Amino acid sequence: MPTTRDYYEILSVERTADGEEIKRAYRRMAMKYHPDRNPGDAEAEARFKECAEAYEVLADEGKRKIYDQFGHEGLRRGGGPATHDFSRMDASDIFSMFEEIFSGMGGGRGGGRGRGPARGYDLETEVSLTLEDVYSGAERDVEFQRLDICDTCTGTGAKPGSKPIKCGTCGGHGKVQQSGLGGMFRMVVACPTCHGRGMMIKEVCESCRGKGRVPKKRKLSVRIPPGISDGQAVRVPGEGEPPPPEVSAGGEGTRGDLHVVVRVEDHDLYQREGDHLLMEMPISFTQAALGAELEVPTIGGSAQLTVAKGTQYGATFRLSGKGLPNLRTGRPGDLIVVAKVEIPKKLSSKQEKLLRDFAETEDHSVLPESSGFWKKMKDLLS
């Protein structure tokens, strides 16, 4: 059944995203949820097909316009080009349908065959940063697991000393044509016999069980540049997976990339708005009334702030260049200080007298001075 979730939410893109952003987002999500990467995970397979449905609509200008205006109901009413029911399709069929995307952008069954060297899957991992890390840049060690070429069979999947043989079903091409709707159209799909490899293995490698790839752990250090935002990614070229055996004839091809997605932690003092920082600064009512020179903590140290006489609650002050560096230009943003005037809850007798004298000059009505506890008790008993 077609999904009812928002297509933009499924691909994690804004409604203003252009075609290239949508294509990149779909490729990344499809790699993440592909059934080969998540064996036996029914939820991952459903997500994979959901992503394909979302991409087919958002990548088509006509379908996207109808969806933006009328939502899912507009597409179901048949007001535009037809959409496929991806829930009934195999993963290999979906890859064949969008073959150009995966061959051009890194990975996918059938990607790259006949189009130059094949390219492996991209991988994604996450790192956590503080705002201080964003300000100065950071170095992070990342650990991840990737499918890598089996050392025993060098990626062929065959037992050492034996060789794969050409598949008799597809003739070594890895693909076959299938007809649908009474022969009205044809689809090129992965060969059901060799699963797209083009070769058959009689004696499988014991280390990888004929897959040619085994999971391996990998650890490396990644430099995170200053000014990066939450959700942005650092691309590490060539640290992804090698091409799958079914698309890399003779083991040729290039590795995919590793995308290190940054998650920025909340800060106790600052809120981030792009390159600018916002901070609430508590000041006393006397400082607000008479003015003051204050030292303000900044993300990189401290700065002097002049509070003008008569400053009101919520007034803002801008400290130029005391924010975060821009990721591209390095130019720093500003620190916006919001004055939070605090009223004291307890006053000494001298402070209270001074304020009462001040209240008289304002001709404002205030509560009378309260008697002490023992005086109240004495008056009550007498």
C-alpha positions in Angstrom: 0.0 0.0 0.0 1.3 3.5 -0.8 2.5 5.5 2.2 0.6 8.3 3.8 3.7 10.0 5.4 4.9 13.3 4.1 7.3 12.7 1.2 9.6 15.6 2.3 9.8 14.2 5.8 10.6 10.7 4.4 13.6 12.0 2.5 14.5 14.6 5.3 14.5 17.6 2.9 12.9 21.0 3.1 9.9 21.8 0.8 12.2 24.3 -1.0 14.8 21.6 -1.9 15.8 21.6 -5.5 16.0 18.5 -7.7 19.7 17.8 -7.0 19.1 18.0 -3.2 16.2 15.5 -3.5 18.3 13.2 -5.6 21.2 13.2 -3.1 18.8 12.7 -0.2 17.1 9.7 -1.9 20.4 8.1 -2.8 21.6 8.4 0.8 18.3 7.1 2.4 18.1 4.2 -0.2 21.6 3.1 0.7 20.8 3.3 4.4 17.7 1.1 4.2 18.6 -1.3 1.4 17.6 -4.9 2.3 21.1 -6.1 1.4 22.4 -3.8 4.1 19.7 -4.8 6.5 19.0 -8.6 6.0 15.8 -9.8 7.5 14.7 -6.3 8.7 11.2 -5.9 7.4 11.0 -2.3 8.7 14.1 -1.3 6.8 12.7 -2.8 3.6 9.5 -0.9 4.0 11.4 2.3 4.5 13.5 1.6 1.4 10.3 1.2 -0.7 8.8 4.3 1.0 11.8 6.4 0.0 11.5 5.2 -3.7 7.8 6.3 -3.7 8.7 9.7 -2.3 11.5 10.2 -4.7 9.4 9.2 -7.8 6.9 12.0 -6.9 9.3 14.7 -5.8 11.7 14.2 -8.7 8.9 14.7 -11.2 7.9 18.3 -11.6 4.3 17.5 -12.5 3.7 15.1 -9.7 5.5 17.3 -7.2 3.3 20.3 -8.1 0.1 18.2 -7.6 1.4 16.8 -4.4 2.4 20.3 -3.0 -1.1 21.6 -3.8 -3.4 18.6 -3.0 -1.2 16.1 -1.1 -1.6 12.4 -1.4 -5.3 12.7 -2.2 -4.4 14.7 -5.4 -2.1 11.9 -6.6 -4.7 9.2 -5.8 -7.4 11.1 -7.8 -5.3 10.6 -10.9 -4.7 14.2 -11.6 -1.3 13.7 -12.9 1.3 11.1 -14.1 0.8 7.6 -12.6 2.9 6.4 -9.7 4.2 2.8 -9.1 3.2 0.6 -6.2 6.7 0.1 -4.8 5.4 -2.0 -1.9 5.0 -4.9 -4.4 8.4 -4.5 -6.0 11.7 -6.2 -5.2 14.7 -4.1 -4.2 16.6 -5.1 -7.4 13.7 -3.9 -9.5 13.7 -0.5 -7.8 17.4 -0.2 -8.3 16.9 -1.0 -12.0 14.2 1.6 -12.3 16.5 4.3 -10.9 19.8 2.9 -12.2 21.1 6.2 -13.4 21.0 7.7 -9.9 22.9 5.0 -8.2 25.5 4.5 -10.9 26.2 8.2 -11.0 26.1 8.9 -7.3 27.6 5.8 -5.6 26.4 2.3 -5.4 23.3 0.2 -6.1 22.6 -3.0 -7.7 23.3 -2.7 -11.4 24.9 0.7 -11.0 27.8 1.4 -13.3 27.6 -1.7 -15.5 28.5 -0.6 -19.0 29.0 3.0 -17.8 32.6 2.9 -16.8 34.1 1.8 -13.4 31.5 0.8 -10.9 31.3 2.7 -7.6 30.6 1.3 -4.2 28.0 2.3 -1.5 28.4 5.4 0.5 28.2 5.1 4.3 27.0 7.4 7.0 27.9 7.8 10.6 27.4 10.6 13.2 29.5 12.6 15.6 28.5 14.8 18.5 30.0 18.4 18.9 29.6 21.1 21.5 29.3 24.8 20.4 32.9 25.3 21.5 33.9 22.6 19.0 31.9 24.4 16.3 33.7 27.6 17.2 37.2 26.2 17.0 36.8 23.1 14.8 37.4 19.6 16.1 39.1 16.3 15.5 37.0 13.2 16.0 37.7 9.5 15.9 34.9 7.6 14.2 34.4 3.9 14.2 32.1 2.1 11.8 31.6 -1.2 10.0 31.6 -1.7 6.3 31.4 -4.6 3.9 34.8 -5.1 2.5 36.5 -7.4 0.0 37.0 -10.9 1.4 40.7 -11.5 1.8 40.3 -15.3 1.3 38.7 -15.2 -2.1 39.8 -11.6 -3.1 36.2 -10.8 -3.7 35.1 -13.5 -6.1 33.1 -15.4 -3.6 34.6 -18.7 -4.9 36.7 -21.1 -2.9 40.4 -20.5 -3.5 41.6 -22.7 -6.4 38.2 -22.5 -8.1 36.6 -19.9 -10.4 33.1 -18.6 -10.9 31.4 -19.6 -14.2 29.2 -17.6 -16.5 25.5 -17.6 -15.6 23.4 -19.5 -18.2 20.2 -17.5 -17.5 21.6 -14.1 -18.3 24.6 -15.0 -20.3 26.9 -13.2 -17.9 25.1 -9.9 -18.2 23.6 -9.9 -14.7 20.2 -8.6 -16.1 17.2 -10.0 -17.8 14.1 -8.4 -19.4 10.7 -9.0 -18.0 7.3 -8.1 -19.6 4.3 -6.6 -17.8 0.7 -5.7 -18.4 0.3 -8.2 -21.3 3.5 -7.3 -22.9 2.8 -3.5 -23.1 6.1 -2.6 -21.5 9.5 -4.3 -20.6 11.6 -3.9 -17.5 15.3 -4.7 -17.1 15.8 -6.4 -13.7 18.6 -8.3 -12.0 18.9 -11.9 -13.1 17.0 -14.1 -10.6 19.5 -16.9 -11.0 22.8 -15.1 -10.3 21.2 -12.1 -8.5 22.8 -9.6 -10.8 26.4 -11.0 -10.7 26.5 -12.5 -14.1 28.5 -15.4 -12.7 27.6 -18.5 -10.8 29.7 -20.1 -8.0 29.9 -23.8 -7.6 32.3 -24.0 -4.7 31.8 -21.0 -2.4 34.4 -19.4 -0.2 34.0 -20.5 3.4 35.0 -17.0 4.8 32.3 -15.0 3.0 29.9 -17.8 2.1 30.1 -16.9 -1.6 29.3 -13.2 -1.2 32.8 -11.9 -1.9 32.3 -9.3 0.9 32.7 -9.6 4.7 31.9 -7.0 7.5 35.1 -5.3 8.7 35.5 -2.6 11.4 37.2 0.6 10.5 38.5 3.5 12.6 39.8 6.8 11.4 40.2 10.4 12.5 38.0 13.1 10.9 38.6 16.8 10.9 35.4 18.8 11.5 35.8 22.4 10.2 34.7 25.4 12.3 31.2 26.8 11.7 29.5 23.6 10.8 25.8 23.3 11.5 23.7 20.5 13.0 22.8 18.0 10.4 25.6 18.9 8.0 28.0 16.2 6.9 31.7 16.0 6.3 32.5 13.8 3.3 35.5 11.5 3.6 36.3 10.3 0.0 37.0 6.6 -0.6 36.1 5.4 2.9 32.8 3.8 1.9 32.3 0.3 0.6 33.8 -1.3 -2.6 31.3 -2.0 -5.5 29.2 -5.1 -4.9 30.4 -8.1 -6.9 27.4 -8.0 -9.2 28.5 -4.6 -10.6 32.3 -4.8 -10.4 33.6 -7.1 -13.1 36.8 -8.5 -12.0 36.7 -6.5 -8.7 37.3 -3.2 -10.5 35.7 0.0 -9.5 36.0 2.7 -6.8 34.9 2.9 -3.2 32.1 5.0 -2.1 32.5 7.8 0.4 31.9 8.1 4.2 29.5 10.9 5.2 30.1 12.0 8.8 26.9 13.8 10.0 27.4 16.3 12.8 25.0 16.6 15.7 25.5 19.8 17.8 24.6 19.6 21.5 22.4 22.2 23.2 24.4 24.8 25.2 23.7 26.0 28.7 24.2 29.7 27.8 23.8 30.2 24.1 21.2 29.6 21.5 22.4 29.4 17.9 20.8 31.3 15.0 23.0 30.6 12.0 26.4 32.2 12.7 24.9 34.4 15.5 24.5 33.4 19.2 21.8 34.6 21.6 22.3 34.8 25.3 20.1 36.0 28.2 22.1 38.1 30.6 20.7 38.7 34.2 21.3 42.3 35.4 20.1 44.0 38.6 17.4 46.6 38.5 20.0 49.2 39.8 22.3 48.4 36.9 19.4 48.7 34.5 18.4 52.0 35.9 21.8 53.6 36.4 23.8 51.9 33.7 26.8 49.6 34.1 30.0 48.2 32.6 29.7 44.4 32.6 32.0 41.5 31.5 30.1 39.1 29.3 31.2 35.5 28.7 31.6 34.7 25.0 32.1 31.4 23.2 35.8 32.3 22.7 36.5 34.2 26.0 34.9 37.4 27.3 33.9 40.9 26.2 33.0 44.2 27.8 29.3 45.3 27.5 28.1 48.8 28.3 24.5 48.8 29.7 22.9 52.2 29.1 20.9 54.0 31.8 17.3 53.1 31.8 17.7 49.7 30.1 14.4 47.9 30.0 13.7 44.2 30.5 14.2 42.3 27.2 16.5 45.0 25.7 19.1 43.6 23.3 22.8 44.4 22.8 24.9 43.3 19.9 28.5 42.3 20.3 29.9 42.3 16.8 32.2 39.4 15.8 31.6 37.4 19.0 29.5 34.6 17.4 30.5 31.6 15.4 32.6 31.5 12.2 30.9 31.1 8.9 31.6 27.6 7.5 32.5 29.0 4.0 34.0 32.4 4.7 35.3 32.1 8.3 33.7 35.5 9.0 32.3 35.5 12.6 28.7 36.2 13.4 27.6 38.3 16.4 26.6 37.7 20.0 23.1 39.1 20.9 22.7 39.7 24.6 19.2 40.0 26.0 18.9 41.9 29.2 16.9 40.0 31.9 16.3 42.5 34.7 16.1 40.7 38.1 14.1 42.1 41.0 15.6 41.1 44.4 13.4 38.9 46.6 15.0 39.9 49.9 16.1 43.4 51.0 18.1 44.6 54.0 16.4 47.2 56.2 18.7 49.9 54.7 17.8 48.9 51.1 14.1 48.9 51.9 14.3 52.3 53.4 16.1 53.7 50.4 13.6 52.3 48.1 10.7 53.6 50.1 12.3 57.1 50.0 12.6 56.7 46.3 9.0 55.6 46.0 7.9 58.8 47.7 9.7 60.9 45.1 7.8 58.9 42.4 4.5 59.5 44.2 3.7 55.8 43.7 1.5 53.8 46.1 3.4 50.9 47.7 2.5 48.4 50.5 3.1 49.8 54.1 6.1 48.6 56.0 5.4 45.4 57.7 5.8 44.9 61.5 8.1 42.3 62.9 6.7 38.9 64.0 7.1 39.4 67.8 5.5 42.9 67.6 2.5 41.3 65.8 2.2 38.6 68.6 2.4 41.2 71.4 -0.3 43.4 69.8 -2.5 40.3 69.3 -2.1 39.1 73.0 -2.8 42.5 74.4 
